[in-house]
Amino acid sequence: MASNIFFMVFSLFLTASASAAGYDVLQLPAVPSELAPTSLIYSIKKFDERHFATGHQGHILYSDDDGETWTQAKVPVRSSIVDIDFPTSQLGWAVGHEGVILHSMDGGETWEQQFDGLRYGQEGLEFYEPMAEAEPDNDLYAYLVEEMQFAISQGADKPLFGVHFHTDKFGHVGGAYGMLLRTIDGGKTWQPVMHNVENDGFYHIFDFAPLPEEGRFFLSGEAGLFIIGDINERSGEQVENIPFNGSFFTVIDTAEGSLVLGGLRGRMFRTEDQGETWSPVKKPPSAAVVDSTRLADGRLVAVTIGGQILISEDDGRSFRGLAIGTGGRIYAVAEGSPGSLLVGGPKGITHLKLPE
């Protein structure tokens, strides 16, 4: 079970769309608003020369001037959008509440819906029932059938937290209660892959990070969950030796090929050998670390739910606090123009200048 701190940190993620009671957020498009850049923002990322920010009520924004101005994309749903990825300059995917998966073919200016939580239960049941019937002694298949039946009874209530595309056709999305799906055809079809992953507790999956070897990647999540994924082997093996069983919300690959995890209680760990051994990161006390990014010069920046901003100049071995911030909570961070950061949170997108 996740700690109370986890639920405080992610209460906004899990309840934001519920405030839309009285209408179906999957059936109504996002409303254009000049206030979107100052509204609740969950993620900020840059792909090629374009920045993207995602938020509540279906907000997806893009900027071509390092975040100075933002344009709201056309989005067919009002679900909260939590994460976004672009394997090419034109092809992108975004995920969020109600199990929604969106796709763009024009650089993020317009989006179409590819999948949602209603299909998750029904298509998952159709996928796992034949497997359970063929192997009646397989407890996992039987359990997954029950999970899909329960998902159908609950409707589209489970959020997706992360999306990562390995190519322009092959991608994964992950979310609450171990939700993990893949596509090999650019999202035309999505297939559940929970049976291939060592996540017996069905813990939430929050973030992805690539590994140097082609087709291998990391997933981080709830209750110390850390998985090495391999698209070639179609498997996900859990790393068992992380010295902390709290949730990890963010994982970042460093310039030297290491990985740095951040999570509850401000805990951060670093591995140089793909999870074989771990070292605690030296840093000041902080609230939960919820996002991180690597700057163009190789430095790492991590942000906390309490609004603290931390920076590393030694490939993630240590972080120090910066005397800058928004005065409030921070959920997302990305590099802006040279020498600046873009951070997102309840007050929208804020520009911060990095100390020289």
C-alpha positions as a LaTeX table, in Angstrom:
\begin{tabular}{lrrr}
\hline
Residue & $x$ (\AA) & $y$ (\AA) & $z$ (\AA) \\
\hline
Met1 & 0.00 & 0.00 & 0.00 \\
Ala2 & 1.19 & 3.52 & $-0.76$ \\
Ser3 & 1.88 & 5.88 & 2.11 \\
Asn4 & $-0.32$ & 8.79 & 3.09 \\
Ile5 & 2.30 & 11.14 & 1.64 \\
Phe6 & 1.83 & 9.49 & $-1.73$ \\
Phe7 & $-1.88$ & 10.20 & $-1.70$ \\
Met8 & $-1.27$ & 13.81 & $-0.70$ \\
Val9 & 1.22 & 14.24 & $-3.53$ \\
Phe10 & $-0.99$ & 12.68 & $-6.16$ \\
Ser11 & $-4.44$ & 13.61 & $-4.90$ \\
Leu12 & $-4.67$ & 16.23 & $-7.61$ \\
Phe13 & $-3.80$ & 13.68 & $-10.29$ \\
Leu14 & $-6.38$ & 11.21 & $-9.07$ \\
Thr15 & $-9.26$ & 13.62 & $-8.47$ \\
Ala16 & $-8.87$ & 16.48 & $-10.94$ \\
Ser17 & $-11.02$ & 14.87 & $-13.60$ \\
Ala18 & $-13.56$ & 13.74 & $-11.03$ \\
Ser19 & $-14.50$ & 17.38 & $-10.60$ \\
Ala20 & $-16.05$ & 17.12 & $-14.04$ \\
Ala21 & $-19.05$ & 15.23 & $-12.60$ \\
Gly22 & $-22.16$ & 15.82 & $-14.64$ \\
Tyr23 & $-20.62$ & 15.43 & $-18.09$ \\
Asp24 & $-18.36$ & 12.95 & $-19.87$ \\
Val25 & $-14.85$ & 14.35 & $-20.24$ \\
Leu26 & $-14.11$ & 11.73 & $-22.91$ \\
Gln27 & $-16.89$ & 13.07 & $-25.12$ \\
Leu28 & $-16.21$ & 16.79 & $-24.91$ \\
Pro29 & $-13.23$ & 18.68 & $-26.39$ \\
Ala30 & $-10.94$ & 20.90 & $-24.37$ \\
Val31 & $-12.19$ & 24.47 & $-24.19$ \\
Pro32 & $-9.84$ & 27.10 & $-25.70$ \\
Ser33 & $-8.71$ & 29.50 & $-22.98$ \\
Glu34 & $-6.22$ & 32.34 & $-22.81$ \\
Leu35 & $-5.71$ & 31.34 & $-19.18$ \\
Ala36 & $-4.44$ & 27.85 & $-20.02$ \\
Pro37 & $-0.73$ & 28.79 & $-19.46$ \\
Thr38 & $-1.61$ & 30.02 & $-15.96$ \\
Ser39 & $-3.77$ & 26.99 & $-15.09$ \\
Leu40 & $-2.75$ & 23.71 & $-13.48$ \\
Ile41 & 0.21 & 22.14 & $-15.32$ \\
Tyr42 & 1.38 & 18.55 & $-14.82$ \\
Ser43 & 4.29 & 18.20 & $-17.26$ \\
Ile44 & 6.65 & 20.32 & $-19.37$ \\
Lys45 & 8.95 & 18.77 & $-21.96$ \\
Lys46 & 10.94 & 19.80 & $-25.02$ \\
Phe47 & 11.24 & 17.80 & $-28.24$ \\
Asp48 & 13.44 & 19.18 & $-31.00$ \\
Glu49 & 12.80 & 22.95 & $-30.89$ \\
Arg50 & 9.26 & 22.85 & $-29.49$ \\
His51 & 8.21 & 22.87 & $-25.83$ \\
Phe52 & 5.02 & 21.19 & $-24.64$ \\
Ala53 & 3.05 & 21.59 & $-21.44$ \\
Thr54 & 0.12 & 19.42 & $-20.37$ \\
Gly55 & $-2.51$ & 20.07 & $-17.73$ \\
His56 & $-6.05$ & 19.70 & $-16.54$ \\
Gln57 & $-9.24$ & 19.83 & $-18.60$ \\
Gly58 & $-7.47$ & 18.52 & $-21.70$ \\
His59 & $-4.90$ & 21.31 & $-21.89$ \\
Ile60 & $-1.95$ & 20.70 & $-24.21$ \\
Leu61 & 0.14 & 23.77 & $-24.98$ \\
Tyr62 & 3.10 & 24.24 & $-27.30$ \\
Ser63 & 5.74 & 26.95 & $-27.65$ \\
Asp64 & 8.33 & 27.67 & $-30.33$ \\
Asp65 & 10.11 & 30.50 & $-28.47$ \\
Asp66 & 11.46 & 28.68 & $-25.40$ \\
Gly67 & 8.25 & 29.16 & $-23.47$ \\
Glu68 & 7.86 & 32.90 & $-23.91$ \\
Thr69 & 4.45 & 32.43 & $-25.56$ \\
Trp70 & 2.16 & 29.42 & $-25.69$ \\
Thr71 & $-0.48$ & 28.17 & $-28.12$ \\
Gln72 & $-3.24$ & 25.83 & $-27.02$ \\
Ala73 & $-3.58$ & 22.67 & $-29.11$ \\
Lys74 & $-6.89$ & 21.25 & $-30.30$ \\
Val75 & $-7.66$ & 18.31 & $-28.02$ \\
Pro76 & $-10.79$ & 16.10 & $-28.31$ \\
Val77 & $-11.17$ & 15.37 & $-24.56$ \\
Arg78 & $-11.34$ & 17.26 & $-21.25$ \\
Ser79 & $-9.43$ & 14.63 & $-19.30$ \\
Ser80 & $-6.37$ & 15.83 & $-17.38$ \\
Ile81 & $-3.28$ & 15.19 & $-19.51$ \\
Val82 & $-0.32$ & 14.04 & $-17.43$ \\
Asp83 & 2.54 & 13.13 & $-19.80$ \\
Ile84 & 3.65 & 13.52 & $-23.41$ \\
Asp85 & 6.29 & 12.08 & $-25.76$ \\
Phe86 & 7.44 & 12.76 & $-29.33$ \\
Pro87 & 9.69 & 10.16 & $-30.99$ \\
Thr88 & 9.79 & 12.40 & $-34.11$ \\
Ser89 & 9.15 & 16.08 & $-34.69$ \\
Gln90 & 5.68 & 15.36 & $-36.06$ \\
Leu91 & 4.45 & 12.21 & $-34.29$ \\
Gly92 & 3.49 & 12.50 & $-30.64$ \\
Trp93 & 1.49 & 10.74 & $-27.94$ \\
Ala94 & $-0.01$ & 12.03 & $-24.68$ \\
Val95 & $-1.70$ & 10.21 & $-21.80$ \\
Gly96 & $-3.80$ & 11.09 & $-18.79$ \\
His97 & $-6.87$ & 10.47 & $-16.69$ \\
Glu98 & $-9.66$ & 8.12 & $-17.73$ \\
Gly99 & $-6.93$ & 5.99 & $-19.33$ \\
Val100 & $-6.86$ & 8.30 & $-22.32$ \\
Ile101 & $-4.19$ & 8.03 & $-25.03$ \\
Leu102 & $-3.97$ & 10.84 & $-27.58$ \\
His103 & $-1.99$ & 11.01 & $-30.83$ \\
Ser104 & $-0.76$ & 13.91 & $-32.95$ \\
Met105 & 0.58 & 13.77 & $-36.50$ \\
Asp106 & 1.29 & 17.49 & $-36.95$ \\
Gly107 & 3.82 & 18.31 & $-34.27$ \\
Gly108 & 1.28 & 18.57 & $-31.47$ \\
Glu109 & $-1.03$ & 21.22 & $-32.90$ \\
Thr110 & $-4.03$ & 18.89 & $-33.18$ \\
Trp111 & $-4.76$ & 15.61 & $-31.41$ \\
Glu112 & $-7.01$ & 12.57 & $-31.86$ \\
Gln113 & $-8.06$ & 9.98 & $-29.33$ \\
Gln114 & $-6.59$ & 6.48 & $-29.77$ \\
Phe115 & $-7.61$ & 4.75 & $-26.54$ \\
Asp116 & $-9.38$ & 5.20 & $-23.20$ \\
Gly117 & $-10.12$ & 3.42 & $-19.94$ \\
Leu118 & $-13.40$ & 1.98 & $-21.19$ \\
Arg119 & $-11.55$ & 0.06 & $-23.87$ \\
Tyr120 & $-8.85$ & $-0.96$ & $-21.37$ \\
Gly121 & $-11.18$ & $-3.25$ & $-19.43$ \\
Gln122 & $-13.07$ & $-4.68$ & $-22.38$ \\
Glu123 & $-10.09$ & $-5.29$ & $-24.65$ \\
Gly124 & $-8.01$ & $-6.52$ & $-21.73$ \\
Leu125 & $-10.67$ & $-9.10$ & $-20.91$ \\
Glu126 & $-10.79$ & $-10.24$ & $-24.53$ \\
Phe127 & $-6.99$ & $-10.59$ & $-24.44$ \\
Tyr128 & $-6.60$ & $-12.46$ & $-21.14$ \\
Glu129 & $-9.66$ & $-14.75$ & $-21.15$ \\
Pro130 & $-8.31$ & $-17.07$ & $-23.90$ \\
Met131 & $-4.95$ & $-17.21$ & $-22.11$ \\
Ala132 & $-6.64$ & $-18.16$ & $-18.83$ \\
Glu133 & $-8.75$ & $-20.82$ & $-20.55$ \\
Ala134 & $-5.69$ & $-22.30$ & $-22.27$ \\
Glu135 & $-3.74$ & $-22.40$ & $-18.99$ \\
Pro136 & $-6.28$ & $-22.88$ & $-16.17$ \\
Asp137 & $-3.53$ & $-23.47$ & $-13.60$ \\
Asn138 & $-1.89$ & $-20.12$ & $-14.31$ \\
Asp139 & $-2.88$ & $-17.94$ & $-11.34$ \\
Leu140 & $-1.63$ & $-14.76$ & $-12.98$ \\
Tyr141 & $-3.88$ & $-15.10$ & $-16.02$ \\
Ala142 & $-6.88$ & $-15.82$ & $-13.78$ \\
Tyr143 & $-6.08$ & $-12.78$ & $-11.68$ \\
Leu144 & $-5.74$ & $-10.55$ & $-14.75$ \\
Val145 & $-9.14$ & $-11.73$ & $-15.99$ \\
Glu146 & $-10.61$ & $-10.66$ & $-12.64$ \\
Glu147 & $-8.81$ & $-7.33$ & $-12.86$ \\
Met148 & $-10.25$ & $-6.65$ & $-16.30$ \\
Gln149 & $-13.74$ & $-7.60$ & $-15.15$ \\
Phe150 & $-13.34$ & $-5.18$ & $-12.26$ \\
Ala151 & $-12.06$ & $-2.48$ & $-14.65$ \\
Ile152 & $-15.20$ & $-2.89$ & $-16.76$ \\
Ser153 & $-17.40$ & $-2.50$ & $-13.67$ \\
Gln154 & $-15.54$ & 0.66 & $-12.60$ \\
Gly155 & $-15.52$ & 2.42 & $-15.96$ \\
Ala156 & $-12.73$ & 4.72 & $-17.10$ \\
Asp157 & $-11.44$ & 5.55 & $-13.62$ \\
Lys158 & $-7.71$ & 4.71 & $-13.86$ \\
Pro159 & $-5.18$ & 7.33 & $-14.96$ \\
Leu160 & $-2.16$ & 6.77 & $-17.15$ \\
Phe161 & 0.92 & 8.55 & $-15.75$ \\
Gly162 & 3.64 & 7.98 & $-18.35$ \\
Val163 & 4.29 & 7.40 & $-22.05$ \\
His164 & 7.52 & 6.43 & $-23.81$ \\
Phe165 & 8.01 & 5.63 & $-27.50$ \\
His166 & 11.10 & 3.68 & $-28.55$ \\
Thr167 & 10.41 & 4.25 & $-32.28$ \\
Asp168 & 7.65 & 5.94 & $-34.24$ \\
Lys169 & 5.69 & 2.66 & $-34.06$ \\
Phe170 & 6.70 & 0.96 & $-30.81$ \\
Gly171 & 5.69 & 2.51 & $-27.50$ \\
His172 & 4.57 & 1.85 & $-23.92$ \\
Val173 & 2.20 & 3.62 & $-21.57$ \\
Gly174 & 1.99 & 2.99 & $-17.82$ \\
Gly175 & $-0.26$ & 4.08 & $-15.01$ \\
Ala176 & $-2.24$ & 3.30 & $-11.89$ \\
Tyr177 & $-2.42$ & $-0.20$ & $-10.43$ \\
Gly178 & 0.23 & $-1.56$ & $-12.74$ \\
Met179 & $-1.48$ & $-0.56$ & $-15.99$ \\
Leu180 & 1.01 & $-1.21$ & $-18.77$ \\
Leu181 & 0.20 & $-1.37$ & $-22.48$ \\
Arg182 & 2.24 & $-1.42$ & $-25.64$ \\
Thr183 & 1.73 & $-0.70$ & $-29.31$ \\
Ile184 & 3.77 & $-1.91$ & $-32.25$ \\
Asp185 & 1.74 & $-0.12$ & $-34.92$ \\
Gly186 & 1.85 & 3.51 & $-33.84$ \\
Gly187 & $-1.19$ & 3.26 & $-31.60$ \\
Lys188 & $-3.64$ & 1.66 & $-34.01$ \\
Thr189 & $-3.87$ & $-1.13$ & $-31.45$ \\
Trp190 & $-2.86$ & $-1.27$ & $-27.77$ \\
Gln191 & $-2.17$ & $-4.52$ & $-25.96$ \\
Pro192 & $-1.88$ & $-5.10$ & $-22.20$ \\
Val193 & 1.50 & $-6.54$ & $-21.17$ \\
Met194 & 1.11 & $-6.91$ & $-17.40$ \\
His195 & 1.74 & $-10.66$ & $-17.78$ \\
Asn196 & 5.29 & $-9.97$ & $-19.03$ \\
Val197 & 6.33 & $-7.68$ & $-16.18$ \\
Glu198 & 7.47 & $-8.49$ & $-12.64$ \\
Asn199 & 5.02 & $-6.30$ & $-10.76$ \\
Asp200 & 3.12 & $-8.76$ & $-8.59$ \\
Gly201 & 1.80 & $-5.99$ & $-6.36$ \\
Phe202 & 0.41 & $-4.13$ & $-9.40$ \\
Tyr203 & 2.05 & $-0.96$ & $-8.13$ \\
His204 & 1.57 & 2.35 & $-9.95$ \\
Ile205 & 4.03 & 3.09 & $-12.78$ \\
Phe206 & 5.10 & 6.72 & $-12.95$ \\
Asp207 & 8.08 & 7.30 & $-15.23$ \\
Phe208 & 10.28 & 5.90 & $-18.00$ \\
Ala209 & 13.95 & 6.44 & $-18.88$ \\
Pro210 & 15.98 & 4.99 & $-21.78$ \\
Leu211 & 19.06 & 2.79 & $-21.37$ \\
Pro212 & 22.10 & 2.95 & $-23.65$ \\
Glu213 & 21.31 & $-0.44$ & $-25.21$ \\
Glu214 & 18.72 & $-0.23$ & $-27.97$ \\
Gly215 & 15.31 & $-1.39$ & $-26.84$ \\
Arg216 & 16.06 & $-1.37$ & $-23.10$ \\
Phe217 & 14.56 & 1.09 & $-20.64$ \\
Phe218 & 13.70 & 1.67 & $-16.99$ \\
Leu219 & 10.32 & 2.11 & $-15.33$ \\
Ser220 & 9.96 & 3.62 & $-11.85$ \\
Gly221 & 6.94 & 3.53 & $-9.62$ \\
Glu222 & 5.22 & 3.03 & $-6.31$ \\
Ala223 & 6.63 & 1.20 & $-3.26$ \\
Gly224 & 10.19 & 1.04 & $-4.57$ \\
Leu225 & 9.15 & $-0.38$ & $-7.93$ \\
Phe226 & 11.98 & $-0.27$ & $-10.45$ \\
Ile227 & 11.83 & $-2.41$ & $-13.59$ \\
Ile228 & 14.25 & $-3.01$ & $-16.46$ \\
Gly229 & 12.23 & $-3.33$ & $-19.65$ \\
Asp230 & 13.43 & $-4.97$ & $-22.86$ \\
Ile231 & 11.33 & $-4.64$ & $-26.00$ \\
Asn232 & 13.39 & $-7.30$ & $-27.75$ \\
Glu233 & 12.77 & $-9.89$ & $-25.03$ \\
Arg234 & 9.28 & $-8.55$ & $-24.36$ \\
Ser235 & 9.97 & $-8.66$ & $-20.65$ \\
Gly236 & 10.22 & $-6.47$ & $-17.58$ \\
Glu237 & 12.43 & $-7.64$ & $-14.70$ \\
Gln238 & 12.16 & $-6.01$ & $-11.29$ \\
Val239 & 15.29 & $-4.65$ & $-9.62$ \\
Glu240 & 15.16 & $-5.92$ & $-6.06$ \\
Asn241 & 18.06 & $-4.16$ & $-4.35$ \\
Ile242 & 17.01 & $-0.50$ & $-4.16$ \\
Pro243 & 17.64 & 0.60 & $-0.55$ \\
Phe244 & 14.26 & 2.31 & $-0.15$ \\
Asn245 & 10.73 & 0.95 & $-0.48$ \\
Gly246 & 9.00 & 4.28 & $-0.99$ \\
Ser247 & 7.57 & 5.52 & $-4.28$ \\
Phe248 & 9.81 & 6.93 & $-7.01$ \\
Phe249 & 8.14 & 9.55 & $-9.18$ \\
Thr250 & 10.99 & 10.45 & $-11.54$ \\
Val251 & 14.02 & 8.82 & $-13.15$ \\
Ile252 & 16.57 & 10.64 & $-15.30$ \\
Asp253 & 19.44 & 9.32 & $-17.43$ \\
Thr254 & 22.67 & 11.28 & $-16.99$ \\
Ala255 & 25.33 & 12.41 & $-19.45$ \\
Glu256 & 27.67 & 9.63 & $-18.20$ \\
Gly257 & 25.03 & 6.92 & $-18.66$ \\
Ser258 & 23.99 & 6.63 & $-15.02$ \\
Leu259 & 20.43 & 6.82 & $-13.69$ \\
Val260 & 19.12 & 8.98 & $-10.85$ \\
Leu261 & 15.87 & 8.22 & $-9.04$ \\
Gly262 & 13.81 & 10.72 & $-7.05$ \\
Gly263 & 10.80 & 10.12 & $-4.84$ \\
Leu264 & 9.10 & 10.28 & $-1.48$ \\
Arg265 & 10.72 & 12.04 & 1.50 \\
Gly266 & 13.14 & 13.68 & $-0.90$ \\
Arg267 & 15.05 & 10.42 & $-1.30$ \\
Met268 & 17.34 & 10.13 & $-4.33$ \\
Phe269 & 19.57 & 7.27 & $-5.46$ \\
Arg270 & 22.05 & 6.81 & $-8.28$ \\
Thr271 & 23.23 & 3.73 & $-10.17$ \\
Glu272 & 26.17 & 3.44 & $-12.57$ \\
Asp273 & 25.53 & $-0.21$ & $-13.47$ \\
Gln274 & 21.86 & $-0.33$ & $-14.48$ \\
Gly275 & 20.56 & $-1.11$ & $-11.02$ \\
Glu276 & 23.11 & $-3.66$ & $-9.81$ \\
Thr277 & 24.31 & $-1.28$ & $-7.09$ \\
Trp278 & 22.95 & 1.99 & $-5.73$ \\
Ser279 & 24.40 & 5.00 & $-3.95$ \\
Pro280 & 22.41 & 7.58 & $-1.97$ \\
Val281 & 22.58 & 11.01 & $-3.58$ \\
Lys282 & 24.03 & 13.73 & $-1.36$ \\
Lys283 & 21.48 & 16.54 & $-1.10$ \\
Pro284 & 19.80 & 18.86 & 1.38 \\
Pro285 & 16.58 & 17.68 & 3.08 \\
Ser286 & 13.56 & 18.30 & 0.89 \\
Ala287 & 9.98 & 17.35 & 0.16 \\
Ala288 & 9.20 & 14.57 & $-2.32$ \\
Val289 & 11.14 & 14.82 & $-5.59$ \\
Val290 & 8.52 & 14.72 & $-8.37$ \\
Asp291 & 10.32 & 15.63 & $-11.60$ \\
Ser292 & 13.81 & 16.00 & $-13.06$ \\
Thr293 & 15.53 & 16.98 & $-16.28$ \\
Arg294 & 18.98 & 17.04 & $-17.87$ \\
Leu295 & 20.15 & 20.41 & $-19.16$ \\
Ala296 & 21.98 & 20.84 & $-22.46$ \\
Asp297 & 25.29 & 21.27 & $-20.59$ \\
Gly298 & 24.81 & 17.97 & $-18.73$ \\
Arg299 & 23.73 & 19.37 & $-15.37$ \\
Leu300 & 20.69 & 17.81 & $-13.72$ \\
Val301 & 17.77 & 19.67 & $-12.16$ \\
Ala302 & 15.24 & 18.12 & $-9.79$ \\
Val303 & 12.13 & 19.74 & $-8.32$ \\
Thr304 & 10.04 & 18.91 & $-5.28$ \\
Ile305 & 6.37 & 19.05 & $-4.43$ \\
Gly306 & 7.26 & 21.71 & $-1.87$ \\
Gly307 & 8.66 & 24.07 & $-4.51$ \\
Gln308 & 12.38 & 23.43 & $-3.98$ \\
Ile309 & 14.73 & 23.36 & $-6.97$ \\
Leu310 & 17.90 & 21.27 & $-6.79$ \\
Ile311 & 20.82 & 21.17 & $-9.20$ \\
Ser312 & 23.67 & 18.70 & $-9.76$ \\
Glu313 & 26.95 & 19.52 & $-11.44$ \\
Asp314 & 28.59 & 16.12 & $-10.90$ \\
Asp315 & 26.37 & 13.78 & $-12.94$ \\
Gly316 & 23.87 & 13.31 & $-10.14$ \\
Arg317 & 26.20 & 12.28 & $-7.35$ \\
Ser318 & 25.11 & 15.29 & $-5.32$ \\
Phe319 & 22.56 & 18.11 & $-5.53$ \\
Arg320 & 22.44 & 21.55 & $-3.93$ \\
Gly321 & 19.48 & 23.81 & $-3.44$ \\
Leu322 & 18.93 & 26.91 & $-5.55$ \\
Ala323 & 17.57 & 30.13 & $-4.09$ \\
Ile324 & 14.91 & 30.39 & $-6.77$ \\
Gly325 & 11.35 & 29.12 & $-6.95$ \\
Thr326 & 7.72 & 29.93 & $-7.51$ \\
Gly327 & 6.64 & 30.28 & $-3.91$ \\
Gly328 & 4.35 & 27.28 & $-4.33$ \\
Arg329 & 4.19 & 23.67 & $-5.39$ \\
Ile330 & 6.06 & 22.44 & $-8.46$ \\
Tyr331 & 5.05 & 19.40 & $-10.51$ \\
Ala332 & 7.22 & 19.73 & $-13.63$ \\
Val333 & 10.50 & 21.17 & $-14.88$ \\
Ala334 & 12.21 & 21.60 & $-18.25$ \\
Glu335 & 15.05 & 23.68 & $-19.64$ \\
Gly336 & 13.91 & 26.92 & $-21.22$ \\
Ser337 & 16.12 & 29.39 & $-23.07$ \\
Pro338 & 19.85 & 29.20 & $-22.19$ \\
Gly339 & 20.29 & 29.85 & $-18.49$ \\
Ser340 & 16.62 & 29.44 & $-17.58$ \\
Leu341 & 14.07 & 26.89 & $-16.42$ \\
Leu342 & 10.39 & 26.39 & $-17.09$ \\
Val343 & 8.48 & 24.99 & $-14.12$ \\
Gly344 & 4.85 & 23.97 & $-13.91$ \\
Gly345 & 2.36 & 23.59 & $-11.10$ \\
Pro346 & $-0.98$ & 24.81 & $-9.77$ \\
Lys347 & $-0.20$ & 28.37 & $-10.94$ \\
Gly348 & 0.69 & 27.34 & $-14.48$ \\
Ile349 & 4.03 & 27.86 & $-16.22$ \\
Thr350 & 6.73 & 30.03 & $-14.64$ \\
His351 & 10.09 & 31.20 & $-16.06$ \\
Leu352 & 13.04 & 31.07 & $-13.66$ \\
Lys353 & 16.56 & 32.27 & $-14.31$ \\
Leu354 & 19.34 & 29.96 & $-13.20$ \\
Pro355 & 22.05 & 31.58 & $-11.04$ \\
Glu356 & 25.30 & 32.13 & $-12.88$ \\
\hline
\end{tabular}
